[in-house]
Amino acid sequence: MPTQVLRLVLVLGGGVIALRAAMTVATGRSKLSQADRDKRMDRVAAKVQHASKYIGPVAVVFAAILPMTPLADRMLLDIGILLLTYIMLGWGLNIVVGLAGLLDLGYVAFYAVGAYSYALLAHYFGLSFWLCLPLAGLLAACSGVLLGFPVLRLRGDYFAIVTLGFGEIIRIILVNWYQFTGGPNGISGIPRPSFFGIADFSRTPSEGMAAFHELFGLEFSPLHRIVFLYYLILALALVVNLFTLRVRKLPLGRAWEALREDDIACASLGINRTNMKLAAFAIAAMFGGFAGSFFATRQGFISPESFTFIESAIILAIVVLGGMGSQIGVVVATLLVIGLPEAFRELADYRMLAFGAGMVVIMLWRPRGLLAHRDPTILLHGQEADPGGSREMSAAPMNTEKPLLSVEHLTMRFGGLVANNDVSFEARAGEITALIGPNGAGKTTLFNCVTGFYTPTVGRLTLRHPAGKEFLLERMPGYRIAQLAGVARTFQNIRLFSGMSVLENLIVAQHNKLMRASGFAIAGLLGLPGFRKAEHEAVELAKYWLDRVRLTEFADWEAGNLPYGAQRRLEIARAMCTEPVLLCLDEPAAGLNPRESGELAEILTFIRDVQTPQGHRTGVLLIEHDMSVVMRISDHVVVLDYGRKISDGNPEHVKNDPAVIRAYLGEDEDEALPPEVAADLHIAPTAGQTSAQKGA
């Protein structure tokens, strides 16, 4: 036997190497790039996704009538129950991995918590399955919160390793807490479910309980209980599927997908990343708990050996192979990963070898999964943007009140490096305040302090909200600055939700008010009128800004497919959809051609000059290296050099300040400035220039 196993290992290994070599040769000869092949497969996945709208209901009907067909024997029903259990687990894990983008290697822990919750509650307190089912889900959700809260600050491989450790901790506790969990011997005699507490499936039911076959006038059959369990797991799986499909169209689901795309951009929009991730963990864990409770009542016996790491690996493989985020992909992958081994039980000893080889093949051929494809959750459908109504903004007089933002003695140190040193300035509502300086002057560091990504070492940042409140920004976490104080920002390197549509980017920016309108997803799941009205208003606001930045025709495009200049405008529109009082723009003209820079200047001038529906004017804090843009639109310019403020005033004052000239050009005060350079910087000729220089 060992010789045969070794031979099989060698054959499979050689096959994988040969396949890899063949794919490499084919790739080298193919005229298609990897991106083109991905697009081709994405089109196939899109067709399958579209077909699933019709195949799905047919499959549900087939699954519902399967036990009534002549083919439905005990073996077929058992396989059906097994497949539906893994489909449910795959759909549950898909919330964490596919939607929220969190690699969870310990999902089996929640499965175990659900199973042992029911077994222990039934064993020690005599509770029925129907009482324990919601309790098992609740306890699993609590375990998800307990795991998630301390570790959600981790990312990538570190996060995955912690979840793997959590799964092993749960298993070791179950093994060693012998007096409570039964240890390696497990728990036997777990009660079977009744027919909703009114009938029992045994021939001689307990006192006070009717027999199922007598209640419905049927001849007794042991298959009645199996058929009921089949329908029960089918119903539970469909609940998970319907919830996932619906929640994707709600603020909660869009926030999960936005976190998967770029969690830093989410923080800049006022989204509480920790709460969103905890919600994903808790909901996925709850569904895992439901499946575990069903597993316990189905088997009648559980032990720690049922909840090893290999179970987590199988569930994760189902999600990854099917395509992360794809519901139909999970079904197809379950049929391959679970169904095929059941059909070829005589090859059970080689199951893991085939499983590993299959994973290698898929990762080489289609890393995103077999049916990975994402359709937008909301479409504009070519509707005309509403240019007026409640969203029309009007011109407003200049603001002469207190400054909107006051930066006082701001210092930011990174160990021995001083990025900002005692910087003070003010920015007013209805004005564009430009923050300029050479590379490395500390401009972006100051932005990060204002928007909460850094906490300054020393100094005070005061934002005076038009509603009358004052916020000390240095004391607030970043997402609260965007959420409560009304500070929005863009980034030097564009941070869009590239895999989501243009319209969805702007809807995600309105996450907080939509979450409140959805009753934290409950009203949204029920489709109540209040949420539908709020969503309609959010779409109208998005359409308004799409029209202003000339992107209405691209509303249903993936944001990552837009040209570079359009992505810059989209990022500004997304920030404006948060309805900020202070808009912070980090080099928005970087990489733009002159025509696009002119369009950008028009957009920023419009933002500065109009009054919002809330009755206030937006202040703009701008970092920019394009001096033609800065001098054309700025009302106030602050210049930094080596972390210090060297000039502060209107553009005319700043562009003729000798300290600014030295910072940019390294000129001495008495050294003449070449007239062609002065002309580029819009600087008047200096007195030290000779007549020959002036005539040059």
URQUIVEN-V956765 format. One record per pair of residues at least 12 apart in sequence whose C-alpha atoms are under 7 Angstrom apart, sorted by the first residue. I is the first residue (numbers start at 0). J is the second residue. Records with the same first field share a line. If there is no record, write none. Layout:
I = J, J
This chain:
15 = 356
41 = 371, 372
44 = 370, 371, 372
45 = 372
51 = 327
66 = 226
73 = 222
76 = 229
80 = 229, 232
82 = 333, 337, 338
83 = 232, 233, 236
84 = 232, 290
85 = 333
86 = 236, 329, 330, 333
87 = 236, 239
88 = 287, 290, 314
89 = 314, 317, 318, 329
90 = 239, 240, 326, 329
91 = 239, 283, 286, 287
92 = 283
93 = 318, 323, 324
94 = 279, 283
95 = 279, 280, 283
96 = 323
97 = 323, 324
98 = 255, 256, 259, 324
99 = 255, 256, 258, 259, 279
100 = 259
102 = 159
103 = 159, 162
104 = 159, 162, 163, 311, 312
105 = 162, 163, 165, 166, 311
106 = 311
107 = 166, 306, 310, 311
108 = 166, 169
109 = 139, 284, 287, 288
110 = 287, 288, 290, 291
111 = 291, 306
112 = 139, 288
113 = 135, 136, 139, 287, 288, 289, 291, 292
114 = 288, 291, 292, 294, 295
116 = 135
117 = 131, 132, 135, 292
118 = 189, 295
128 = 192
132 = 289, 292
135 = 288, 289, 292
136 = 285, 286, 288, 289
137 = 285
139 = 284, 285, 288
140 = 281, 282, 284, 285
141 = 281
143 = 280, 281, 284
144 = 277, 280, 281
147 = 277, 280
148 = 277
151 = 273
170 = 303, 306
173 = 303
174 = 303
183 = 302, 303
184 = 302
185 = 301, 302, 303
186 = 300, 301, 302
187 = 299, 300, 301
188 = 299, 300
189 = 296, 299, 300
190 = 296, 299
191 = 296, 297, 299
192 = 296
197 = 209
198 = 210, 211
199 = 211
200 = 223, 224
202 = 219
245 = 524
246 = 524
247 = 376
248 = 376
249 = 520, 523
250 = 510, 513, 514
251 = 520
253 = 507
254 = 507
255 = 275
257 = 496
260 = 496, 497, 498
261 = 496
264 = 494
266 = 477, 478
267 = 478, 481, 487, 488
268 = 478, 481, 487, 508, 577
269 = 478, 479, 481, 482
270 = 478, 511
271 = 478
317 = 329, 332, 333, 336
319 = 368
320 = 332, 361, 368, 369
321 = 368, 369, 370
322 = 367, 368, 369, 370, 371
323 = 368, 371
324 = 371
325 = 370, 371, 372
328 = 369, 370
375 = 499, 500
377 = 503
378 = 555
379 = 554, 555
384 = 542, 543, 546
385 = 542, 543
386 = 543
390 = 540, 612
392 = 609, 610, 611, 612
393 = 609, 610
394 = 608, 609, 610
395 = 608, 609, 610
397 = 429
398 = 428, 429
402 = 425, 426, 427
403 = 426, 427, 428, 462, 463
404 = 425, 426, 427, 461, 462, 463
405 = 424, 425, 426, 460, 461, 462
406 = 423, 424, 425, 459, 460, 461
407 = 422, 423, 424, 458, 459, 460
408 = 421, 422, 423, 458, 459
409 = 421, 422, 423, 455, 457, 458, 459
410 = 422, 455, 456, 457, 458
411 = 455, 456, 457
412 = 456
418 = 441, 444, 642
419 = 441, 445, 642, 643
420 = 642, 643
421 = 643
422 = 643, 644
427 = 618
428 = 616, 617, 618
429 = 607, 608, 616, 617, 618
430 = 607, 618, 619, 634
431 = 607, 618, 619, 620, 621, 633, 634, 635
432 = 619, 620, 621, 633, 634, 635, 636
433 = 620, 621, 622, 629, 633, 635, 636, 637
434 = 621, 622, 623, 636, 637, 638
435 = 622, 623, 624, 637, 638, 639
436 = 638, 639, 640
437 = 640, 663
439 = 641
440 = 639, 640, 641, 642
441 = 641, 642
442 = 622
449 = 472
450 = 477, 480, 486
451 = 475, 476, 477, 480
452 = 477
454 = 473
455 = 473
459 = 473
460 = 472, 473
464 = 484
465 = 615
470 = 484
485 = 579, 580, 581
486 = 579, 580, 581, 582
487 = 574, 579, 581, 582, 583
488 = 574, 582, 583, 584
489 = 570, 571, 574, 583, 584, 585
490 = 584, 585
491 = 585, 586
493 = 567
495 = 558, 570
496 = 558
497 = 557, 558, 559
498 = 557, 558, 559
499 = 557, 558
500 = 554, 555, 556, 557, 558
501 = 553, 554, 555, 556, 557, 558
502 = 541, 554, 555
504 = 573
505 = 541, 573, 576
506 = 537, 538, 541
508 = 573, 574, 576, 577
509 = 537, 576, 577
513 = 533, 534
516 = 529, 530, 533
517 = 530
540 = 576
541 = 576
544 = 572
545 = 572
548 = 568, 572
564 = 591, 595
567 = 587
579 = 617
580 = 616, 617, 618
581 = 617, 618, 619
582 = 617, 618, 619, 620
583 = 619, 620, 621
584 = 620, 621, 622
585 = 621, 622, 623
586 = 622, 623, 624
588 = 625
600 = 628, 632
604 = 632
607 = 619
630 = 650
633 = 650
634 = 649, 650
635 = 648, 649, 650
636 = 648, 649, 650, 653
640 = 662
645 = 658
646 = 659
654 = 682
655 = 682
669 = 687
671 = 685, 687, 688
674 = 693
